[in-house]
Amino acid sequence: MCNEQADSGGTPVEMESPRLSARGRRRDRRSIATINRILEVTEELLLSPDHAKLSILTICEHAGVSRGTFYRYFSSQEELLDVFSQFMRDKFHRNLLDAVRPVEDPDEQFDAFVAYLDYYLNEGKSRRFLEVAPDYAVSFFNRVFLESIQRFENVLEDVFNAWDQRLGVSVDRTLICEMIMRHILSEQLVPCSRYRREFLLRIKLLVNQVAAATAVTPMKLASVVNC
């Protein structure tokens, strides 16, 4: 959907909107700067408690651009949010990988995974997204649900391999990642910071408990897991 690079602060320094690409327009510094400004203002408005709802008029006023300029790059507010959310989603998964991959021990990898999710949920950016653009946010969460599960499986591949070896059977990776994703979504509606990390860490505790039981009744456990 878009071409982007990020500076050290995570702000996109080059972004080609779908509308620009579709028209075959040649990108120039002024166009890139305008698109970046609109995206920066979108993030500011989404995170600001002073704005109950997002609108094209509000975005244009804060970005210092006309509605005509806005529509030159984006056909609608939804298309703008598509570009913005794509950037934020890629940034989230990139940072998640950066948090997990340098860690070698699988159990510590899972701890790093949980720690980053806790940090992300504590920031509350996606919760503000739901408050400011509720209809779009619900639609967006539905669209990225399965993709996010697959990405979690890829990030936790070494963890799951270690758990499989520990248990002697294959864990249901998709189910575990779906539980995590549903937990993240529920946090947007009903924040529960006190037990947030504890909930995710209980997944690892459950695996360890099952692994301990395997040593006693491995055949029985395998039949239960695979049924």
C-alpha positions in Angstrom: 0.0 0.0 0.0 2.8 2.4 0.7 6.5 2.9 0.4 8.2 4.2 3.6 11.4 4.6 5.4 11.7 5.7 9.1 14.1 8.0 10.8 15.5 7.2 14.3 12.3 8.7 15.8 10.0 6.4 13.9 8.5 9.1 11.7 8.1 8.1 8.0 10.4 10.2 5.8 9.2 8.9 2.5 5.6 7.9 1.9 3.8 7.3 -1.4 0.0 7.2 -1.0 -2.1 4.7 -2.9 -3.7 7.6 -4.8 -0.4 9.0 -5.9 0.7 5.6 -7.0 -2.6 5.0 -8.9 -2.3 8.2 -10.8 1.3 7.5 -11.7 2.4 10.9 -10.3 6.1 11.4 -9.9 7.0 11.9 -6.3 8.8 15.1 -5.3 10.1 16.4 -2.0 7.1 18.8 -1.6 4.6 16.0 -2.1 6.4 13.7 0.4 6.7 16.5 2.9 2.9 17.3 2.6 2.0 13.6 3.0 4.2 13.2 6.0 2.7 16.4 7.6 -0.8 15.0 7.2 0.3 11.7 8.7 2.0 13.4 11.6 -1.1 15.5 12.3 -3.2 12.4 12.1 -1.1 10.7 14.8 -1.2 13.9 17.0 -5.0 14.1 16.7 -5.5 10.4 17.4 -3.4 10.6 20.6 -4.7 14.0 21.8 -7.4 13.8 24.5 -8.7 17.1 23.3 -10.2 15.6 20.1 -13.2 13.4 20.5 -13.5 12.6 16.8 -11.4 12.7 13.7 -12.5 14.6 10.6 -10.9 15.7 7.3 -11.6 19.3 8.2 -9.8 19.0 11.5 -6.8 17.3 9.9 -6.5 20.0 7.2 -6.7 22.8 9.8 -4.0 21.3 11.9 -1.8 20.3 9.0 -2.1 23.8 7.3 -3.4 22.3 4.0 -6.6 22.9 2.0 -9.2 20.2 1.5 -8.1 20.2 -2.2 -4.6 19.4 -1.2 -5.8 16.6 1.1 -7.8 15.1 -1.8 -4.8 15.3 -4.1 -3.2 12.6 -2.0 -6.0 10.8 -0.3 -9.4 10.0 -1.8 -11.1 9.8 1.7 -10.4 9.8 5.4 -10.6 6.0 5.3 -7.8 5.9 2.8 -5.7 8.1 5.0 -6.3 5.9 8.0 -5.4 2.8 5.8 -2.0 4.3 5.0 -1.5 5.5 8.6 -2.5 2.2 10.2 -0.4 0.2 7.8 2.6 2.3 8.9 1.8 1.9 12.6 1.1 -1.9 12.2 4.4 -2.5 10.4 6.2 -0.4 13.1 4.6 -2.4 15.8 5.7 -5.8 14.4 9.1 -4.5 13.5 9.6 -3.3 17.1 8.2 -6.6 18.4 10.8 -8.5 16.4 13.6 -6.2 17.6 12.6 -6.9 21.2 12.5 -10.7 20.8 15.1 -11.8 18.2 18.3 -10.7 20.0 17.3 -12.9 23.0 18.6 -16.5 22.6 16.8 -18.4 25.4 13.3 -19.4 24.2 11.7 -18.7 27.7 13.4 -15.3 27.8 12.2 -14.7 24.3 8.6 -15.2 25.4 9.2 -12.9 28.4 10.6 -10.2 26.0 7.5 -10.7 23.8 5.2 -10.2 26.8 7.2 -7.2 28.0 6.8 -5.5 24.6 3.1 -6.2 24.5 2.7 -4.8 28.0 4.6 -1.6 26.9 2.4 -1.3 23.8 -0.8 -1.7 25.7 0.3 0.7 28.4 0.9 3.4 25.7 -2.8 3.2 24.8 -2.3 4.4 21.2 -4.6 1.8 19.7 -7.2 2.5 22.4 -7.3 6.2 21.4 -7.7 5.0 17.8 -10.9 3.2 18.9 -12.1 6.3 20.7 -11.4 8.8 18.0 -12.4 6.7 14.9 -14.5 3.9 16.3 -16.1 2.6 13.1 -12.8 2.5 11.3 -11.0 1.0 14.2 -13.4 -1.9 14.6 -13.2 -2.6 10.8 -9.4 -2.4 11.0 -9.2 -4.8 13.9 -11.3 -7.3 12.0 -9.1 -7.0 8.8 -5.8 -7.5 10.6 -6.9 -10.2 13.1 -5.7 -13.3 11.1 -2.6 -11.5 9.8 -1.5 -10.6 13.3 -2.0 -14.2 14.5 0.3 -15.4 11.7 2.9 -12.7 12.5 2.9 -13.7 16.2 3.5 -17.3 15.2 6.5 -16.3 13.1 7.9 -14.2 16.0 7.5 -17.0 18.5 8.7 -19.8 16.2 11.7 -20.6 18.4 9.6 -20.5 21.5 7.1 -22.9 20.1 9.8 -25.2 18.9 11.3 -25.3 22.4 7.8 -26.0 23.9 7.2 -28.8 21.4 10.4 -30.4 22.4 9.7 -30.0 26.1 6.2 -31.5 25.8 7.0 -34.2 23.3 3.9 -33.1 21.3 3.1 -30.1 19.1 1.4 -27.2 20.8 -1.5 -25.5 19.0 0.4 -22.4 17.9 -2.5 -20.8 16.2 -4.7 -21.2 19.2 -2.1 -19.7 21.6 -1.5 -16.7 19.2 -5.3 -16.2 18.8 -5.6 -16.1 22.6 -2.9 -13.5 22.8 -4.5 -11.4 20.0 -8.0 -11.6 21.6 -6.4 -10.5 24.9 -4.9 -7.5 23.2 -8.2 -6.6 21.6 -10.1 -7.0 24.9 -7.5 -4.6 26.5 -8.7 -1.9 24.1 -12.2 -2.1 25.5 -11.6 -3.1 29.2 -8.1 -2.1 30.3 -6.8 -4.3 33.1 -3.2 -3.2 33.7 -2.9 -4.9 37.1 -3.2 -8.4 35.6 -2.2 -7.8 32.0 1.3 -9.2 32.1 0.3 -11.9 34.5 -2.3 -13.2 32.0 0.3 -13.6 29.2 2.9 -15.2 31.5 0.3 -17.7 32.7 0.5 -19.2 29.1 4.1 -20.1 29.7 3.3 -21.4 33.2 0.6 -23.6 31.7 3.1 -25.0 29.2 5.6 -25.8 32.0 2.9 -27.4 34.1 1.8 -29.6 31.2 5.5 -30.4 30.4 5.9 -31.6 34.0 2.8 -33.8 33.7 4.2 -35.3 30.5 6.9 -37.1 32.4 4.2 -39.0 34.3 1.6 -39.8 31.6 3.1 -38.9 28.2 0.7 -41.1 26.1 -2.4 -39.8 27.9 -1.3 -36.2 27.5 -0.6 -36.7 23.8 -4.1 -38.1 23.2 -5.7 -35.1 25.0 -3.6 -32.5 23.1 -4.4 -34.0 19.7 -8.1 -34.7 20.2 
